[in-house]
Amino acid sequence: MGLKMAKKIISLSLDEEAYKKYKEICDRNGWILSKQIENFMIKETKRNGVKKW
């Protein structure tokens, strides 16, 4: 069994219209918005040379 990573609650300041439009896409596709942001962060971290994931 792997270790479960702790979750961190954050606050974001986003353009309201961009947020609404992306949230609609997430809702239509059954995506969880926070997971989309997490996946983006992991991808960008790897792309910038961080190897450990």
QUIVENJO-V851677 format. One record per pair of residues at least 6 apart in sequence whose C-alpha atoms are under 7 Angstrom apart, sorted by the first residue. I is the first residue (numbers start at 1). J is the second residue. Records with the same first field share a line. If there is no record, write none. Layout:
# QUIVENJO-V851677
I = J + J
This chain:
# QUIVENJO-V851677
23 = 33
26 = 32 + 33
